[in-house]
Structure formats: C-alpha cells, structure tokens
Amino acid sequence: MCEALNLTRTDDYRWQAGSVAESAPDIALRDPIQRIALAWSGDGYRRITHELRRQGVVANPKRVLRLMREDNLLCLRKKAFVKTTDSDHGHPIYPNLAGEMGLTGINQLWVADITYIHLQREFIYLAVSLDAYSRRCIGWALGRRLEAELAVVALQMALSERTVGPGLVHHSDRGVQYASREYTGLLNERGIRISMSRRGNPYDNAKAESFMKTLKNEEVYLYEYESLTEAIERISQFLEEVYNQKRLHSAIGYVPPAEFEQSLGQATLLN
C-alpha cells in the first residue's frame, strides 16, 4: 500500500496513530531526509540540510530539525572513558605553535591524536594524522599497544602521502607517544617544527579531537568489531572512502576534504 501511494512506512504509522495530516512539502521532504540519515547516522540537521541542497532539495534548517525530531533521527552521543594521554614523562615538551598560525593552505599544519576503540573482548588504539586546513586524514594506524610505534606508523603514512615543505608544523598533545625520541626524531629528520598543547587544555588540539568524535559517532559506535582485523578493515574503508571522499565538513564549506583539496588545486591553476 505504501509503494502504491508513494509513502514511507513512517507516514503510514503516523496515519494509523491518528496524527494530524501533514503538508505536502513535509511529506515530500521526509523521504530524502530519512535516506540521508540512514546513510549518515551521525549527522545532525545542519549537515543533512547541506546534503539536501547538494542533491538539489532546498529546505529550511528549522523544518529539517523538526522533521528529524519527529522521526527520532537526531543522533545520540556516547562519552569516552579511557585515558590515552600520559604527559608525566621525562621527554622534552615543545611550545604551542599552532595557536598562533593563520592557515592559508594544506601542508602548513598537521595535527595528531590517539584514541581507544573497544572491541568485544579487548581495547585497541588508533593513531591519526590530519591536515588541519583541509581536515583530511593523511595517516593512521591501529594496534593493541599504546606505544610510540603506533604514532610513528601513522606519521610515516602521512609522510609517504604528502610532500613536506619548509615551515610545516606538527601539533599534538604532550603525551609520551608524541614526545618520544622515535617520534620527535622523525619530525626533526624531516625538518618539521614541533608543537604541543598546553597541559590539560584539549582545545589546543580541537581539530584532532573533533575528528575523533566524528569517527566514533559515525563508525565505531555503530558496529561491534570482533577482532583487530575487522576493525582495520572497517575503519580503513570509513577513512579512505567515506570520511575523506564523501563526508561533508562544516569548517570547509560543507564539502568533503578530498573535494576541498581538489578545489584548491583548481583555484591555483586559475590564478
């Protein structure tokens, strides 16, 4: 019956419950909203509004918010509870250079962070490196041990993906993994300036923190990984095929990071 009348099941349930008849614009808008929310379960109403516009559907953000609230499509957030930063160590600490930077392009500032991922029977850890201007994930590594080697592997991936020029700054928290000789030695070897957050100030590394929240809300919390192998497979797909290539990012004009970087290249050619 729903197919014959071109209605969703939600519309049918609402009618059977005796809800007040909806306006035609609301009925027409529910289906694309539900489709986007199903594909991007961690998205809020603002990002879904922009995705609608990219698909040629013009909608008022307040209407999108109301419809999502009525259909219980507003996502719920989970809180982290595992500490991954140990700043009580004897390695040198570097000043916060990132807070003074005004970014104008990629490969000027990279940010890095480490988080935990809860498998069914154990914890594993994820280290990432991001380009702070485009928000693109350029390096990552998953492992069972929270050691400097994990962060080094993520950095090595970033170095293999990008061309390092003079003036590049690398920013992280002051955890032992990023302050270790192995990690700082690799940065110094490539001529990369080192920057670290102030103690107990997560806002100094807000871009990396925001990325980790996105990763957990839109991928990790939606699945119960049984093994490290499964986690690597799924997270690799999310980072390379979804986050970098498809996910809209508010800080770069509601386009995916890869598309944003491509537009930068085109703008350079035009100039």
C-alpha positions in Angstrom: 0.0 0.0 0.0 2.8 2.4 0.9 4.5 1.7 -2.5 1.3 2.3 -4.4 0.7 5.6 -2.6 4.4 6.6 -2.7 4.6 6.9 1.1 7.2 5.8 3.6 6.4 3.4 6.5 6.8 6.3 8.9 3.9 8.1 7.1 1.8 5.0 7.4 2.5 4.6 11.1 1.8 8.2 11.8 -1.6 8.0 9.9 -2.6 4.8 11.8 -1.8 6.6 15.1 -4.2 9.4 14.2 -1.6 12.1 13.6 -2.7 15.4 12.1 -2.5 15.5 8.3 0.9 16.8 7.1 1.5 19.4 4.5 2.7 18.3 1.1 6.1 19.9 1.5 6.7 17.9 4.7 5.7 14.6 3.1 8.0 15.2 0.2 10.9 16.2 2.4 10.7 13.2 4.8 11.9 10.6 2.3 15.2 12.3 1.3 15.9 13.2 5.0 15.4 9.6 6.1 17.6 8.3 3.3 20.5 10.7 4.2 20.0 9.9 7.9 20.2 6.2 7.2 23.4 6.6 5.2 24.9 9.1 7.7 23.6 8.2 11.0 25.9 10.6 12.9 24.8 13.7 11.0 22.9 16.5 12.7 20.2 18.6 11.0 22.7 21.3 9.7 24.8 18.8 7.8 21.7 17.0 6.4 20.3 20.3 5.3 23.5 21.0 3.3 23.5 17.4 1.8 19.9 18.0 0.7 21.0 21.2 -1.1 23.8 19.3 -2.8 21.1 16.9 -4.1 19.0 19.8 -5.4 16.5 19.8 -2.5 16.1 23.3 -0.9 14.9 23.0 2.7 14.7 25.4 5.7 17.1 24.1 8.5 14.3 24.6 11.1 12.0 22.3 9.1 14.7 19.7 8.7 15.3 19.8 12.5 11.6 19.5 13.3 11.1 16.5 10.9 14.2 14.8 12.3 13.0 15.3 15.8 9.5 13.9 15.0 11.1 10.8 13.3 13.6 10.3 16.1 16.5 10.8 13.7 18.6 13.0 16.0 21.7 11.1 16.9 22.8 10.3 20.5 26.3 10.8 21.7 28.4 8.5 23.8 31.1 9.6 26.2 34.7 8.4 26.3 36.1 6.8 29.4 39.6 5.6 28.6 42.6 7.8 29.1 45.2 7.7 26.3 47.4 10.7 27.2 50.2 10.2 29.6 52.1 13.6 29.9 54.1 12.6 33.0 57.4 11.7 31.4 60.9 12.9 31.1 60.9 13.8 27.4 61.2 17.4 26.2 58.0 19.4 25.9 57.6 21.9 23.0 55.6 25.1 22.9 52.2 25.5 21.3 53.0 27.0 17.8 49.7 26.0 16.3 47.6 28.6 18.2 49.5 31.4 16.5 49.1 30.2 13.0 46.7 31.6 10.3 46.4 28.8 7.8 46.1 29.6 4.1 46.7 26.1 2.5 47.4 22.4 3.1 50.7 21.1 4.4 51.2 24.1 6.8 49.9 22.4 9.9 49.4 18.7 10.7 47.6 17.6 13.8 47.8 14.2 15.5 45.9 12.3 18.2 45.4 8.8 19.7 42.1 7.3 20.9 40.9 3.9 22.1 38.4 1.6 20.4 36.6 -1.1 22.4 36.4 -4.5 20.8 34.2 -7.2 22.3 37.0 -8.6 24.4 39.8 -6.0 24.4 40.8 -2.4 23.8 42.8 -1.4 20.7 44.2 2.0 19.9 44.0 4.3 16.8 46.6 7.0 16.0 45.8 9.5 13.2 47.5 12.4 11.4 45.3 15.1 9.8 45.9 18.1 7.6 44.5 20.9 9.7 43.5 23.1 6.7 41.5 20.5 4.7 40.7 18.2 7.6 41.8 15.3 5.5 43.1 12.2 7.3 46.5 11.6 5.8 47.9 8.9 8.1 46.5 6.3 10.6 47.5 3.2 12.4 45.6 0.6 14.6 47.2 -1.6 17.2 46.9 -3.4 20.5 49.6 -1.5 22.4 49.5 2.2 23.3 53.2 2.9 22.4 55.2 5.4 20.4 55.5 2.9 17.5 51.7 3.3 16.8 52.0 7.0 16.4 55.2 6.7 14.3 53.4 4.3 11.8 50.6 6.9 11.4 53.2 9.7 10.8 55.1 7.6 8.3 51.9 7.1 6.3 51.3 10.8 6.3 54.9 11.5 5.2 54.5 9.0 2.3 51.3 10.6 1.2 52.4 14.2 1.3 55.3 16.4 0.2 56.8 18.1 3.1 57.9 21.7 2.5 59.7 24.3 4.7 57.7 25.6 7.6 55.4 22.6 8.2 54.3 22.4 11.8 53.2 19.2 13.5 50.9 19.6 16.5 49.8 17.0 19.1 49.2 16.7 22.8 52.2 16.3 25.1 51.6 12.5 25.6 54.6 10.2 25.8 54.0 8.8 22.4 54.4 12.1 20.7 57.3 13.3 22.9 59.3 10.1 22.5 62.7 10.1 20.8 61.4 7.9 18.0 58.6 10.4 17.1 60.4 13.7 17.6 63.4 12.3 15.9 61.4 11.5 12.7 59.9 15.0 12.8 63.3 16.7 13.2 64.8 14.5 10.5 62.3 15.8 8.0 62.6 19.4 9.1 59.1 19.6 10.6 58.6 22.0 13.5 57.1 20.5 16.7 54.2 22.0 18.5 52.4 20.6 21.6 49.2 21.5 23.5 49.3 23.1 27.0 48.8 20.7 29.8 45.1 19.9 30.4 43.9 22.0 27.5 42.1 19.9 24.9 41.1 23.0 22.9 44.7 23.4 21.8 44.1 20.3 19.7 40.5 20.8 18.9 40.6 19.8 15.2 42.0 16.3 16.1 39.5 16.0 19.0 36.7 16.8 16.7 37.8 14.2 14.1 37.9 11.5 16.8 34.4 12.4 17.9 33.2 12.1 14.3 34.9 8.8 13.8 33.4 7.3 16.9 29.9 8.6 16.3 29.7 7.8 12.6 31.6 4.5 12.5 32.9 2.9 15.7 29.7 3.2 17.8 27.6 1.7 15.0 29.5 -1.6 14.9 30.8 -4.1 17.4 34.1 -5.2 16.0 35.0 -8.7 17.0 38.7 -8.5 16.1 41.6 -6.2 15.2 41.4 -7.4 11.6 37.7 -6.5 11.3 38.3 -3.1 12.9 41.2 -2.3 10.5 39.0 -3.3 7.5 36.0 -1.2 8.5 37.9 1.8 9.8 40.1 1.8 6.6 37.0 1.9 4.5 35.5 4.7 6.6 38.6 6.9 6.5 39.6 6.4 2.9 36.2 6.0 1.1 33.7 7.8 3.4 35.3 10.5 5.6 37.9 11.8 3.0 35.8 11.3 -0.1 32.1 11.8 0.9 31.5 13.3 4.3 30.6 17.0 4.4 32.6 19.1 6.7 31.2 22.3 8.0 34.6 24.1 8.5 35.5 23.8 4.8 32.1 24.9 3.3 30.2 21.6 3.7 32.2 19.7 1.1 34.3 16.5 1.6 38.1 17.0 2.4 39.2 15.4 -0.9 36.9 17.7 -2.9 38.1 20.7 -1.0 41.7 19.9 -1.7 40.9 19.4 -5.4 39.2 22.8 -5.5 42.3 24.4 -4.0 44.3 22.9 -6.9 41.9 24.2 -9.5 41.9 27.7 -7.9 45.8 27.7 -8.1 45.6 26.8 -11.8 43.1 29.6 -12.5 45.2 32.1 -10.7 
